Amino acid sequence: MTTTLRPSGPLRQNAGGARSRPYEIRVNSRRVGSLLIASDTPFGPTVGEVRDLVVDERDRRRGRATVAALAAEEVLRGWDCRRVRTSVPADSPGGLRLAAALGYTEQGRNLVKELPAEPPALSAGVRGRPMTGVEYEEWDGRARASYAADWTARGMDPEAARAKSRADHDTQLPRGLDTPGVVFTVLEAAGVPVGRVWVAPNEEGSYVYDVAVAEEHRGHGYGRDLMLLAEHAALAAGHRRLGLHVFAGNVPALGLYASLGYRPTRFHYAKDLL
């Protein structure tokens, strides 16, 4: 029996070259699953994605998903894509095995923590306080530039990365420090600011959008205290779940989050199309 892809909807394409199309996974004439192939990512039309790949339960463990993923890569090559991305839920062992078998490399992961009623106390000698307006203005310029640089380093065109940074910050912080629900907290050690954390609501509870220890104060455990301050902010907002995203190469952060009880919910992968 032959596993193939069959379009299940029209090809959508815009003037910038972005495309997307849904497909059915078929064994001969029988439908056994589905997926969406797209090149409408923020990285531009040369980076595609395989989304929502699902094989029906009775047809799993027969290589259907592998053939479908490889066929999806061929579609993306035909669209002149040079790189492919995909996202796999952490509770999908088959999807995780498939990504590894096909040579995908982890780029990052989403994490979440179920919060206790009261977070542990901060370390001795540190405290959190609200960020001031002056500190926010200083942070805003650096944050926008750093965010754009992160996207550029991940393969996005520099101008597109700057535009994305402007759009995302303007959307998340339309009123700056006074945006409803947003909490910016500065961690002080012996009265000296050593880091900051930005927490805001999302659809699942609260989310850490930015957290950083000042470079000259790293290596003293302040990252843990900042994350505890994030828990305080989430609980004060009435939320018992706190989420965040971390890049795969940030080994110290991964270790910190694991020690604090965060668990992965989704893994993000990519590979080059040769």
C-alpha positions as CSV (number, residue, x, y, z in Angstrom):
1,M,0.0,0.0,0.0
2,T,1.2,3.5,-0.9
3,T,1.0,6.5,1.5
4,T,0.6,9.8,-0.3
5,L,-0.6,13.4,0.3
6,R,-3.7,14.8,-1.4
7,P,-4.7,18.4,-1.2
8,S,-7.9,18.9,0.8
9,G,-8.3,22.6,0.2
10,P,-7.1,25.5,-2.0
11,L,-3.6,26.8,-2.1
12,R,-3.5,30.2,-0.4
13,Q,-0.8,32.6,-1.5
14,N,-0.2,36.3,-0.9
15,A,1.8,38.9,-2.8
16,G,4.8,38.3,-0.6
17,G,5.1,34.7,-1.6
18,A,3.7,33.1,1.6
19,R,1.7,30.0,0.9
20,S,-0.3,27.4,2.8
21,R,-2.4,24.4,1.9
22,P,-4.1,21.6,3.9
23,Y,-3.5,18.0,2.9
24,E,-5.0,14.6,3.6
25,I,-2.7,11.6,4.3
26,R,-4.0,8.7,2.2
27,V,-3.2,5.1,1.9
28,N,-4.3,4.3,-1.7
29,S,-7.8,6.0,-1.6
30,R,-8.3,5.7,2.2
31,R,-7.9,8.8,4.3
32,V,-5.7,8.1,7.4
33,G,-4.7,11.5,8.6
34,S,-4.1,15.2,7.8
35,L,-1.6,18.0,8.0
36,L,-1.1,21.6,6.9
37,I,2.0,22.8,4.9
38,A,2.8,26.5,5.1
39,S,5.5,29.0,4.2
40,D,3.8,31.9,6.0
41,T,6.2,32.1,9.0
42,P,7.8,35.3,10.3
43,F,11.0,34.2,8.7
44,G,9.7,34.8,5.2
45,P,8.6,32.5,2.4
46,T,11.9,30.5,2.3
47,V,11.1,28.9,5.7
48,G,8.2,26.5,5.8
49,E,6.4,24.7,8.5
50,V,4.7,21.3,8.8
51,R,1.7,21.8,11.2
52,D,-0.9,19.7,12.9
53,L,0.3,16.4,11.5
54,V,-2.1,13.7,12.8
55,V,-2.5,10.1,11.8
56,D,-5.6,8.2,12.8
57,E,-5.1,5.9,15.8
58,R,-5.6,2.6,13.9
59,D,-3.0,3.6,11.3
60,R,-0.2,4.6,13.7
61,R,3.1,2.9,14.1
62,R,3.0,1.9,10.4
63,G,5.3,4.6,9.0
64,R,2.4,6.8,7.7
65,A,3.6,9.9,9.6
66,T,7.2,9.5,8.4
67,V,6.2,9.2,4.8
68,A,3.8,12.2,5.2
69,A,6.5,14.4,6.8
70,L,9.0,13.5,4.0
71,A,6.4,14.3,1.4
72,A,5.6,17.6,3.1
73,E,9.3,18.5,2.9
74,E,9.2,17.8,-0.9
75,V,6.2,20.2,-1.2
76,L,8.2,22.8,0.6
77,R,11.2,22.3,-1.6
78,G,8.9,22.8,-4.6
79,W,7.9,26.1,-3.0
80,D,11.7,27.1,-2.9
81,C,11.9,26.7,0.9
82,R,15.4,26.2,2.3
83,R,14.4,25.4,5.9
84,V,11.5,23.6,7.6
85,R,10.1,24.0,11.1
86,T,7.7,22.0,13.2
87,S,6.2,22.0,16.7
88,V,5.5,18.9,18.7
89,P,3.4,18.6,21.9
90,A,5.5,17.2,24.8
91,D,2.9,14.5,25.4
92,S,3.3,13.1,21.9
93,P,6.1,10.5,22.2
94,G,5.5,9.4,18.6
95,G,5.9,13.0,17.3
96,L,9.1,13.5,19.3
97,R,10.6,10.2,18.0
98,L,9.6,11.2,14.4
99,A,11.3,14.6,14.7
100,A,14.5,13.0,16.0
101,A,14.4,10.3,13.3
102,L,14.0,12.8,10.5
103,G,17.0,14.9,11.7
104,Y,15.2,17.9,13.2
105,T,17.1,19.9,15.8
106,E,15.4,21.4,18.8
107,Q,15.3,25.2,18.7
108,G,13.3,25.8,21.9
109,R,10.5,24.7,24.1
110,N,7.5,26.0,26.0
111,L,7.4,25.3,29.7
112,V,4.7,25.6,32.4
113,K,4.5,25.4,36.1
114,E,1.5,24.7,38.3
115,L,2.0,27.2,41.1
116,P,1.7,26.5,44.8
117,A,-0.6,28.7,46.9
118,E,2.4,30.5,48.2
119,P,5.8,30.6,46.4
120,P,9.0,30.0,48.5
121,A,10.5,33.0,50.2
122,L,13.2,35.0,48.4
123,S,16.8,34.7,49.3
124,A,18.1,36.7,52.2
125,G,19.2,40.2,51.3
126,V,17.1,40.6,48.1
127,R,13.7,42.1,47.5
128,G,11.4,42.9,44.6
129,R,10.0,46.3,43.7
130,P,8.0,47.8,40.8
131,M,10.0,49.1,37.9
132,T,10.1,52.9,37.6
133,G,9.1,54.9,34.5
134,V,12.7,55.9,33.9
135,E,13.9,52.3,34.2
136,Y,11.1,51.2,31.8
137,E,12.2,53.7,29.1
138,E,15.8,52.4,29.4
139,W,14.6,48.8,29.2
140,D,12.3,49.4,26.3
141,G,14.9,50.5,23.9
142,R,17.3,47.7,24.8
143,A,14.5,45.1,24.8
144,R,13.3,46.0,21.3
145,A,16.9,45.8,19.9
146,S,17.6,42.6,21.7
147,Y,14.4,41.0,20.5
148,A,15.1,41.9,16.9
149,A,18.6,40.5,17.2
150,D,17.3,37.2,18.5
151,W,15.1,36.8,15.5
152,T,17.9,37.9,13.1
153,A,20.2,35.2,14.7
154,R,17.4,32.6,14.0
155,G,17.4,33.5,10.3
156,M,15.0,36.3,9.9
157,D,15.8,39.3,7.6
158,P,17.1,42.1,9.8
159,E,14.5,44.7,8.7
160,A,11.7,42.1,9.1
161,A,13.1,41.4,12.6
162,R,13.0,45.0,13.6
163,A,9.5,45.4,12.2
164,K,8.4,42.3,14.2
165,S,10.0,43.7,17.3
166,R,8.1,46.9,17.0
167,A,4.8,45.2,16.3
168,D,5.1,42.7,19.1
169,H,6.1,45.2,21.7
170,D,3.5,47.7,20.6
171,T,0.8,44.9,20.8
172,Q,1.9,43.5,24.1
173,L,2.6,46.9,25.7
174,P,0.2,49.5,24.1
175,R,0.4,51.7,27.2
176,G,3.9,50.8,28.2
177,L,4.3,50.4,31.9
178,D,0.7,51.3,32.4
179,T,-0.7,48.5,30.2
180,P,-3.4,46.7,32.2
181,G,-2.3,43.4,33.7
182,V,1.4,43.9,33.0
183,V,3.8,43.6,35.9
184,F,7.5,44.7,35.7
185,T,9.5,43.9,38.8
186,V,13.0,44.8,39.6
187,L,15.1,42.6,41.9
188,E,17.4,44.4,44.3
189,A,20.3,42.9,46.3
190,A,21.6,45.1,49.1
191,G,19.7,48.0,47.5
192,V,21.3,47.5,44.1
193,P,19.2,46.6,41.0
194,V,20.4,43.2,39.7
195,G,17.7,42.0,37.3
196,R,14.1,42.4,36.1
197,V,11.1,40.3,35.1
198,W,8.1,41.0,32.9
199,V,4.9,39.0,33.6
200,A,1.5,39.4,31.9
201,P,-1.7,37.4,31.5
202,N,-2.1,35.0,28.6
203,E,-4.8,32.5,27.6
204,E,-3.6,29.8,30.1
205,G,-2.7,32.0,33.1
206,S,0.4,34.2,33.4
207,Y,3.4,34.2,31.1
208,V,7.0,35.4,31.6
209,Y,7.8,37.5,28.6
210,D,11.2,38.7,29.7
211,V,13.5,37.9,32.5
212,A,17.2,38.8,32.9
213,V,19.9,39.2,35.4
214,A,22.3,42.1,34.7
215,E,25.5,40.7,33.2
216,E,27.7,42.0,36.0
217,H,25.5,40.3,38.6
218,R,25.2,36.8,37.1
219,G,26.3,33.7,38.9
220,H,24.8,34.6,42.3
221,G,21.4,32.8,42.0
222,Y,19.4,35.9,41.2
223,G,17.7,34.2,38.4
224,R,15.9,31.9,40.8
225,D,14.7,34.9,42.9
226,L,13.4,36.6,39.7
227,M,11.4,33.6,38.8
228,L,9.9,33.5,42.3
229,L,9.0,37.1,41.9
230,A,7.2,36.0,38.6
231,E,5.3,33.5,40.7
232,H,4.3,36.2,43.1
233,A,3.0,38.3,40.2
234,A,1.0,35.4,38.7
235,L,-0.6,34.5,42.1
236,A,-1.5,38.2,42.7
237,A,-3.3,38.1,39.4
238,G,-5.3,35.1,40.5
239,H,-3.4,32.6,38.3
240,R,-2.1,29.2,39.3
241,R,-0.2,28.5,36.0
242,L,2.9,30.3,34.8
243,G,4.4,29.7,31.4
244,L,7.5,30.8,29.4
245,H,9.6,29.9,26.4
246,V,13.3,29.0,26.5
247,F,15.8,28.5,23.7
248,A,17.3,25.1,23.5
249,G,20.9,26.4,23.8
250,N,20.3,28.2,27.1
251,V,21.5,25.3,29.2
252,P,21.7,27.3,32.5
253,A,18.1,28.5,32.1
254,L,16.9,25.0,31.3
255,G,18.5,23.7,34.5
256,L,17.0,26.5,36.6
257,Y,13.5,26.0,35.3
258,A,13.7,22.2,35.8
259,S,14.8,22.7,39.4
260,L,11.8,25.1,40.0
261,G,9.3,22.5,38.8
262,Y,8.6,23.6,35.2
263,R,7.6,21.0,32.7
264,P,7.7,21.1,28.9
265,T,4.5,21.4,27.0
266,R,5.7,21.8,23.4
267,F,9.0,21.4,21.6
268,H,10.0,23.5,18.5
269,Y,12.3,21.9,15.9
270,A,13.9,22.9,12.6
271,K,16.2,21.5,9.9
272,D,17.7,22.6,6.6
273,L,16.2,21.3,3.4
274,L,19.1,20.1,1.3
